[in-house]
Amino acid sequence: MYILEDTILPTNEKIRAIRKFLKINQKELAGDNIDRSLISYIENGKVKLSNETAKILANNLSRILKEKNLNYQVDADYLLADEKKQASYRLNTIIEILKNMMKDSTDEFLTKFYIAEELLRKWDIPSKKAVIYDLVGDYFFNKLNYYRSEFYYMMALGNYFRLNDYRNLVNVCTKIVRCLIKRGEYEEAISLNDYAMSIIEDFKILDSDFKERILFNNSLALFKIELYEESLNCLDKLISEFDISEESKQMDILLLKANIYNLIGKLEESLEIYKQLLELAKQSSNLERMAIAYNNIGAIYHRLNNIEQSIKFLKKSLRIRRNIKSERLVFTIKSIINILFDTGEYNKSKIYLFELLSIAKKEEDISLLIETYCRLMDVFLVDLVDIEDEKFIDEMIKFVRENREAEGIGELIAKLCKYFVNKDIYKIRDLFDRG
């Protein structure tokens, strides 16, 4: 960091401010190579600081900083800088701070950004605006705020355009595409990708990573709008034109391709690709991808009516997702429950339903709680209810009385009424008792 970097002043006033900050007089600043009176003339604006004098002052200041054990930079260019150039120095430091903060995505990031934004309002520096807005777009993307992320990426895009920086313009286009895909705006994503590809071709940008990203994101967007053949064509082009060596990219491609084959009914091909994904995920110790592969292999075996293999692979996925506390844990538990229901093994499903209940209560997810209570009632309606199960029925009655307006509660009430109609009709009254 340069000395007094956050103090932006006209050049003559900056020299005086630095001298006073260091608590030195004009003679000490002048040293042996220039006259003290010249410092006075410069500080009072009577003489313009020359490049030669700036070099002498920078050397003197560097020596004084070292003597005082102060860890600041200073050079002739910095001393000669006008206010706009000083703002640029300050912004360079903020950019480095923002890059480092990005790793942790802390709220301090925004505090530093607001300082930069204030400087950018006063001094229009497109090169700094482009980089800073690009970083802020990344910050909000990591925070899953895709609308604000796109807003700042668009701000960066405009400034890269002003700079004729087409390489970074393409880069930020691909980032906006990510936001559009996350928000489900797939056709818009494809259009912007096509625009980015035209820039690559018009300006002969040789970075293959951009084309890889564009082809993959187009394939993903086409997949989302159910244009499966077109999606496969993009993937095939990606694989044939580029040597994809990065394991994470290879896994992305395999997963998308397997998903496409799954949805178009080519189950054997899909199964084979999921197994390739699994082996690659094992090699890289990528637990989340291993869980995805196990889960999807289990789902394919279910569709192929191989229940034993289906349960086997789903349980492997479940173990991993429990350990890593995956956001997809609930999905795998539900998959196992559905298979057990399909095969009439209702009693075996209870252990998984109880796990779902625990998750729903912990996360205060009313929708999941109602759904799970309803599935439990399906079990109780066809299977024997033991003494321990009765506490869950009482729990459901209490839940219904406390959440009468919750969406979907009617289905649970209907199942409870069906259960009690031949057992304890007074319990039905309890369901509707507001006392």
N, C-alpha and C positions, 0 to 999 in steps of 0.2 A: 504494500500500500504506500502511495506517495504521501509525503508530509503535507498536512492540512488539506488532504484530498477532498474532504467534505465541505471545505470553505471555498466558495467560488466568487472570485473578485477580479476586477481589472488587474492587469499584469503588475502595475506599479504598486497597487494596494496589496497584492498577494505577496510581493517581496517583503513589504513592511510587516505583514501579518506573520510570515514565517520567522522573520527576525525576532519579533516580539514573543512568539511562541517559544523560541529557543532561549529567550532572555539574554540576547547578545546585543552589543551596540554596533553602529555602522562600521566602525574601524575593524571590529572582529570579523564582521561579514566580508569586508573588503579584502582583508588579508594583506599580503605583501605585494600583490601583483597589480592592484588598482588603487586609486585614491579614494579616501573616505567620502570626499565631496561628491564623487560620481554616484555613490549609493544614495546620497541625499537628493541629488537631481532626479535620479530614477524613481525613488519613492514618491517624490512630489510631482511626478509626471512632466518634468521639464526636459528630460532626456529619455528617449525610447531605448529600452533594453536591446542591445545588439546580441547577435549570436555568439560573438567572441567573449563578450562580458558574461553572458549567461553560462558559458562553459567554465569560466573562472569561478563564478559564484557557486555553480553546482559542485565543483571540486572542493571549494571551501566548506560548503554545507555538508558534503559527505564526510569530510574530516571531523567537523563539529559534531555531527550525529554519532559518529563512531566514538568520539571522546565522551559523549554523554550517554552512551549505551542505549541509544534510541534506534529501534528497528524500522526506519522509514526509508523509502527510496527518494531520490531526487536526481534529476538530470537536466541538461540545458533545454531540451524540448519541453519539459514540464514547466520550467520557469518562463519560457517564452509563450506558453499557451494562453490564448484568449479565453474568455468565459465559456464559449461553446466547446472549445477543446478541453477545458478543465472538466466540464460536465461529462465529456466523453471518457476522460480518465476515471471519473467517479463511477460511471455506468459500467466500465470494464470490470471494476472491482465487484460491483453488485452482481454482474453476470456470473462471475466465478463463485460468489457466495450462493447464488440461486442454484447453480449446477450442483454444488456440494449438498445443499439442503434437499435437493430433489430425491436423493437416496433415501431419506427418511420421510419425505413428504410432510414436513411439520408445518404447523400454522404460522411459524416464524417466517416462512417463505413469503406469505402475503404481506407481512409487515415490510420486508425488504422491497417487495415489488411496488408497494405504494410509494416508497421513497423514490424509486426509479421512475414511476409514472409521473410524479410531480416534476422531476427534472425534464422528462420528455414533453410535458405540456409547455415548458418554457423554451426548450431548445429542440427543434425538429431535427433529429439525427436518425434517418431511416435505417442505417445499418444496426444501430442499437435497438431501435424499436422492433425490427424484424426478429432479432435474436431473443429479446426479452419476451415478446408476445408468444413466440414459439415455445419458450420454456414454460410460460404460464399455461399455455394450452396443454402441455405435457402434465403439468401439476394437476389441473382439473380432470384430465383423462384418468390419471392414477386415482383420483378421488371419486371416480365413476360419475362425475358431473359432465355429461357429454354435450349438453347445450352450451355451458360456459366454455368448455374446452374448444368447441367449434368456433365460438365467438372470437376467442383470442387467436386461434389458428388463422381465421379469416383476416384479422388485423395484421398478423405476420405476413400472410399471403400478399396483401396490398403493398407492404413495404418491400418485400422481395421483388415484386413487380417493378416498383419505383427504381430499384437498384439494378434491374435487368439480371438478377441473380436467378437464372432459370433452374439451376440444379436444386437449390434450396426451395424454389417455388414448387417443383415437382415433389420434393420430400414432404412439404407441408400439405400438399394436395392428398398424398397417401394417408396422412394423419387425419385429415378431415373425413376421408372415406371411412376410416375406422369408426369415427363418431357416428356417421350416418348409418353404418351397419349395426352398431350397437343400439341405435334408436329405431331400427327397422325400416329405414328409408333406403331400400335396396336399389331401386331404379335410379335414384339420385346419385347413389354411390357409383353405379356403373357409368353414368354420364360423366361424373367428375374424373373417374379413372380413365375414360376415353380421352378426355381433355388433357390429362397428365401425359398419356402416351403420345398424343400429338406433339406436345412440347418436346418430349424426349427425341422424337424423330426429326422435328424441324430444326432443333438446335444441336442434334447429334451428341446427346448426353450419353456417355459410355458406361455409366454405373449400372451394372446388371442387377443390383439389388432392387432398384426401383421397378424394373420390368417384372421381376419375380413377385414383388409385393402386389403390383397391379393385377397380374394374372391370377394370383391366389385370391385376392379380395374380390375380383370379378367372379371367380368360380364360386366363392362363398355366397356372394349376393345372388347369383343365378340359382344356386341351390335353395336359398331361402324363398325365392319366388317360384320354386318348383319347376324350373327349366333345367332338368337333370342332365339331358344330353349335352346342352350347351355348357353346363358346369363341368362335365367330364372332359369336354373338348379343351376347355381352358387349362384343366389340370394336366391333360396329356401334352399340351403345348409347353407348359411349364417344365414338365419332366424331360421332354425331348430337347428343349433348347438350352437348359441350364443344368449344370452339375451341382445338385443340391447336396452339400456336404454337412451342413449344420444339422445336428440331430433333432433339434426342436422343430426346424422347418420340415424335415422328413416326416416327423410324427404328425405335424399339422396336415400335411398332404395325405398321408395314409388314413388318418381319421376321417377327413372329409370324403375321400374316395370310398372308404368302406361305408360311410353313412349314405352316400348316393346309391351304391349297389343295394344296400339294405332296403331303401325306400322304393326302388324300382323292382324289388322282388328277386334280385339275384343273390339269394341268401348264401350259397356256397362260396361265391366270389367274395362276398362281404366278410364271411367268416374267416377266409384265408387271409384277407388284408388286416382284419382285427388282430389275428395271431401274429402277423408281421409287426404290427404296432406294439403288441405286448412284448415281443422279444427285444425290440429297440428300446422300449421304456425300461425293461430290466437292465439292459446294458448301461443305460445312463442313470439308473437308480431314480427314475422319475416316478414317484409313488402316485401322483395324481393321474398321470397317463396310464400307469398300470391298472389303477382302479377303473378308469374309463374302459380300457380294453377288456378287463375281466367282466365288467358290467354288461358291455355290449355283446360279448361272446355269449354270456348267459342268456341275454335276450334273444339272440339268434337261435340258440339251441331250443329255447322255449317255442319259437315259431316253427322249428323243425320237429317239434313234439318229442324232444329228447329231454325229459323233465329232470332226470338224474344229473346230467351234465349241466343243465341250466342252473339248477340249485347250487351245484358245486362251484361254478364260476361266479355266481352272484355272491355267494358267501365269501369268496376270496376278495371280491371288490368291497364287500361290507367290512371285513376286517381292516383293510387299509384305510377306508374312509372313516372308520371309528378312530383309528390311531392318529390320522392327520386332521381330524375334525373338519372333514370336507363339507362344503356347502351342499354337495350332492348326496350326502348321507341319507337324507329322507327319501330321495328318489330310489335308491337301491333297496331300502327297507320296504318301500311300497311294492317294488317289483317282486320281491320274495313273497310278500303277503298275497299278491295277485295270483301267483302261481299256486300257492298252497290252497287258495280259494278254488281255483280252477280244478284242482285235483281232489277237492273235497276234504283236505286235511286241515279242517278248521281249528282243531285243538292245537296243532303245531304253530298256527299263525299267531296265537295269543302272545307268545313271548316277544314277537316283533311288534305287535300292536301296543304292548305295554311299553316298549322302547320308544315308539312314536309318541305315546302319551307323555312320557317323560320329557321328550324334546319339545313338544308343543307347550307344555306347562312352563318349562324353563325359558322359552322364547316368547311366552305369552301370545302365542299364535292361535287366536280363536278359531280361525277357519280350519286349521289343521286339527285342532282339538275336536271340533264338531265332526269332521270327516272320520277321525279315528274312533270316536265314540260310536258313530254309525256302523263302522266295520265291526267293532266289538259286539254291537247288538246283533249284527248278522250272524256272528258266531253263537251268541247266546240263544238265538231263535232256532238254531238247528242242532245244537250240541248241549250236553248236560252242563248245568251251571253248578260249580262247586262253591263251598262256603266262602273261599277267598274271592271268588268272582263277584259275590253279592255286594261287596263293599264298592265295587266299581259302578254297579247299578244305582246304589244310593248316591254315589258321587255324581252320576249323570242327572239324577232328579234334582239335586241341589244346583247343579250347573244350569239346567233348564230354567229353574225358577229365578236365577240371577241374570240370565242372558236371554230373556224372552224376545228381544228385538234383534238379536244377532242373525245375520244372513245365513240361511240353511238350517236354522234351528227346527223348522217344521218337520224336516225329514227325521231328525232324531226323536222328536216328540211322537211321531207316527210309529216308529219302531218300538219305542218304550210302551206305548199303548197296546200294540200288538202282542208284546211280551207279557204284559200284565193282565190282559183281558180274560185269560183262563187260569190265572194264578192268584192275583190279588187286586181286585177291581178298585179297592180303596187307594192303592198306589197311584192309579190314574188321577184320582181326585187330588192327590198330593202334587201332581205335576202342575195343576192349574190353580193351586192354592197360593194366593198372594200374601197370606198372613205372615 
